[in-house]
């Protein structure tokens, strides 16, 4: 990694003669924005107060363009040093409901001026809480270590409520949190992506909770030998990818596939 180029980027963010709006748009050219959103959301969820853009941050990128998903020479973030996160010694961290732990992050404050970034941030945070950070998944992982959800003062049971309130306060969200329930007519025929995540239909259906302020992006992807027919339920469309605003009381969708002739 060319450290000097990383320092040049930091110095640019410190330049008070450049507006935050200009900085935010410039960062969209220089970094993988989804990567820093993932990193920020995880640290916020875990209540990690020992991280900033100046410490416990590892950035990397390819030096030359490569034919790979990460070969675009944009900066990306690694998770690093999270021993202050969700620990029993700090049970008060569970109700950490503001963004002060990233208050000095110059990347965040520049990007926050971009409307799409705010939407992307909220959707990603909810994606995480619906998948990797769901109580069901966390319970499974803790069980591998002989622990359960009572670990660290019931942190992972309590944290989603405060995280949702934190997002509501930070981004002035006024909508409700509603449920999207997804089904598929043939689990062997394809899958569904919701925003940034691939859904899991091992239990028959998939559901997640999202704010009604922003549309949820659902995308049907067919497996070899099958083709996508359309969506049925509360929304009907033949487009593979659609944006849906969740309805009061929840929204139900089914992806319909058929075998290719």
C-alpha positions in Angstrom: 0.0 0.0 0.0 1.3 3.4 -0.9 1.1 5.1 2.5 1.9 8.6 1.1 -1.2 8.5 -1.2 -3.4 7.6 1.8 -1.9 10.6 3.7 -2.6 12.8 0.7 -6.2 11.8 0.8 -6.4 12.5 4.6 -4.8 15.9 4.0 -7.4 16.7 1.3 -10.1 15.9 3.8 -8.5 18.3 6.3 -8.4 21.2 3.7 -11.0 23.7 5.0 -11.0 25.6 1.7 -12.8 22.6 0.1 -16.5 22.2 0.9 -17.8 19.0 2.5 -20.0 18.4 -0.6 -17.0 18.6 -2.9 -15.1 16.2 -0.7 -17.9 13.7 -0.5 -18.2 13.6 -4.3 -14.5 13.2 -4.7 -14.4 10.3 -2.2 -16.9 8.4 -4.4 -14.2 8.4 -7.0 -11.3 7.3 -4.7 -12.8 4.8 -2.3 -15.2 1.8 -2.3 -18.0 3.6 -0.5 -19.8 0.3 0.3 -16.6 -0.8 2.1 -16.5 2.1 4.5 -20.2 1.9 5.1 -19.8 -1.8 6.1 -16.9 -0.9 8.4 -18.7 2.0 10.0 -22.0 0.1 10.5 -20.2 -2.8 12.2 -18.2 -0.6 14.5 -21.3 1.4 15.5 -23.3 -1.8 16.1 -20.6 -3.2 18.3 -20.2 0.1 20.2 -16.5 0.2 19.4 -15.3 3.5 20.9 -11.6 2.8 20.1 -11.7 3.5 16.4 -11.4 6.6 14.2 -10.0 7.5 10.8 -6.6 8.1 12.6 -6.3 4.8 14.6 -7.3 1.2 14.4 -8.2 1.7 10.7 -6.6 -0.5 8.0 -7.0 0.6 4.4 -5.9 -1.3 1.3 -6.2 -1.2 -2.5 -4.7 -2.7 -5.6 -1.8 -0.6 -7.1 -2.7 -1.5 -10.7 -6.1 -2.3 -12.2 -6.9 -6.0 -12.1 -9.6 -8.2 -13.6 -11.2 -8.9 -10.2 -14.0 -7.6 -8.1 -11.5 -5.5 -6.0 -9.1 -4.6 -8.8 -10.3 -1.0 -9.3 -7.6 0.7 -7.2 -10.1 2.2 -4.8 -9.4 2.3 -1.1 -11.2 -0.3 1.1 -11.4 -0.9 4.8 -10.5 -3.9 7.0 -11.9 -4.6 10.4 -9.1 -4.3 12.9 -8.7 -4.2 16.7 -12.2 -4.5 18.1 -11.3 -5.6 21.6 -13.4 -2.6 22.9 -16.5 -3.9 21.2 -19.6 -5.4 22.9 -17.6 -6.4 26.0 -19.0 -7.3 29.4 -16.7 -4.8 31.1 -18.7 -2.0 29.4 -22.4 -3.1 29.7 -23.5 0.5 29.2 -22.3 0.3 25.6 -25.5 -1.6 24.7 -27.6 1.6 24.8 -25.1 3.6 22.8 -27.6 5.5 20.6 -25.6 8.2 18.9 -22.9 8.5 16.4 -20.3 10.1 18.6 -17.9 7.2 18.2 -17.3 8.3 14.6 -17.7 12.0 15.2 -14.1 12.7 14.2 -14.2 10.6 11.0 -13.6 13.0 8.2 -14.6 10.4 5.6 -18.0 10.0 7.2 -18.8 13.7 7.4 -17.8 14.4 3.8 -19.8 11.4 2.5 -22.8 12.2 4.7 -23.5 15.3 2.5 -24.2 13.0 -0.5 -28.0 12.0 -0.3 -27.4 8.6 -1.8 -24.8 7.8 0.9 -27.3 8.4 3.6 -29.8 6.0 2.0 -27.0 3.5 1.4 -25.9 3.7 5.0 -29.4 3.1 6.5 -30.1 0.2 4.1 -26.8 -1.4 4.9 -27.2 -1.2 8.6 -30.6 -2.9 8.4 -29.2 -5.5 6.0 -26.5 -6.4 8.6 -29.1 -6.6 11.4 -31.2 -8.9 9.2 -28.4 -11.3 8.3 -24.9 -11.5 10.0 -25.9 -9.5 13.1 -29.4 -11.1 13.5 -29.9 -12.7 16.9 -30.4 -16.0 15.2 -27.0 -15.9 13.5 -25.2 -14.4 16.5 -26.7 -17.2 18.7 -25.3 -19.8 16.3 -21.8 -18.3 16.3 -21.8 -17.8 20.1 -22.9 -21.4 20.5 -19.7 -22.5 18.7 -17.8 -21.0 21.7 -20.0 -22.5 24.3 -21.9 -19.1 24.8 -25.4 -17.9 24.3 -27.3 -14.6 23.8 -26.9 -13.8 27.5 -23.2 -13.0 26.7 -22.0 -9.6 27.6 -25.1 -8.4 29.4 -27.5 -9.7 26.6 -25.8 -7.2 24.3 -26.8 -8.8 21.0 -30.4 -9.2 22.1 -30.7 -5.5 23.2 -28.5 -3.8 20.7 -30.9 -3.7 17.6 -33.4 -1.5 19.4 -30.8 1.1 20.2 -29.1 0.9 16.8 -32.5 1.5 15.1 -33.1 4.6 17.2 -29.5 5.8 16.5 -30.2 5.6 12.7 -33.5 7.4 13.2 -31.8 10.3 15.1 -28.8 10.6 12.9 -30.6 10.7 9.5 -33.9 12.3 10.6 -35.9 9.3 9.6 -39.6 9.7 10.1 -41.0 6.4 8.7 -41.8 3.2 10.5 -39.8 0.0 10.6 -41.8 -2.6 8.7 -41.2 -6.2 7.6 -40.6 -7.5 4.1 -41.4 -11.3 3.7 -39.8 -13.0 0.6 -40.7 -16.3 -0.9 -39.5 -18.2 -3.9 -41.6 -20.7 -5.9 -38.6 -23.1 -6.4 -35.6 -22.8 -4.2 -33.5 -24.7 -6.8 -34.4 -22.2 -9.5 -32.7 -19.1 -8.1 -32.3 -16.7 -5.3 -33.1 -13.1 -4.2 -30.8 -10.3 -3.3 -32.0 -7.6 -0.9 -29.9 -4.4 -1.2 -26.4 -5.6 -0.4 -27.2 -9.2 0.8 -28.1 -12.6 -0.6 -31.1 -14.1 1.2 -31.2 -17.5 2.7 -34.2 -19.7 2.1 -33.1 -22.7 4.1 -36.1 -22.0 6.4 -38.5 -21.7 3.5 -39.0 -17.9 3.5 -36.9 -14.9 4.3 -37.9 -11.8 6.2 -36.2 -8.6 7.2 -37.0 -5.2 8.8 -36.5 -1.9 7.1 -37.4 1.8 7.5 -40.2 2.9 5.2 -38.2 6.1 4.4 -36.2 4.5 1.7 -37.1 1.9 -1.0 -35.7 -1.6 -0.6 -34.1 -3.1 -3.7 -35.0 -6.7 -4.4 -33.3 -8.5 -7.2 -34.1 -12.0 -8.5 -31.2 -14.0 -9.9 -31.9 -17.3 -11.8 -29.7 -20.4 -11.6 -28.5 -22.2 -14.8 -31.4 -23.9 -16.5 -34.0 -21.5 -15.2 -35.3 -18.1 -16.0 -37.1 -15.4 -14.0 -40.8 -15.0 -14.7 -41.8 -12.1 -12.4 -42.8 -11.0 -9.0 -46.1 -11.7 -7.4 -47.7 -10.6 -4.1 -48.0 -7.0 -2.9 -45.9 -5.8 -5.9 -46.2 -7.3 -9.4 -43.5 -6.9 -12.1 -41.5 -8.8 -14.7 -38.3 -6.8 -14.0 -35.6 -8.8 -12.2 -34.8 -5.8 -9.9 -37.4 -3.6 -8.4 -37.5 -0.9 -5.7 -40.3 -1.3 -3.2 -41.5 1.0 -0.4 -42.7 -1.2 2.5 -46.3 -0.9 3.3 -47.8 -0.5 6.8 -48.3 -4.0 8.1 -45.5 -5.4 6.0 -44.9 -6.3 2.3 -44.9 -9.9 0.9 -43.2 -10.8 -2.4 -42.7 -14.1 -4.2 -40.1 -14.5 -7.0 -41.4 -16.9 -9.7 -39.0 -18.9 -11.8 -39.5 -21.5 -14.5 -37.3 -24.0 -16.3 -35.9 -23.0 -19.6 -37.2 -24.9 -22.6 
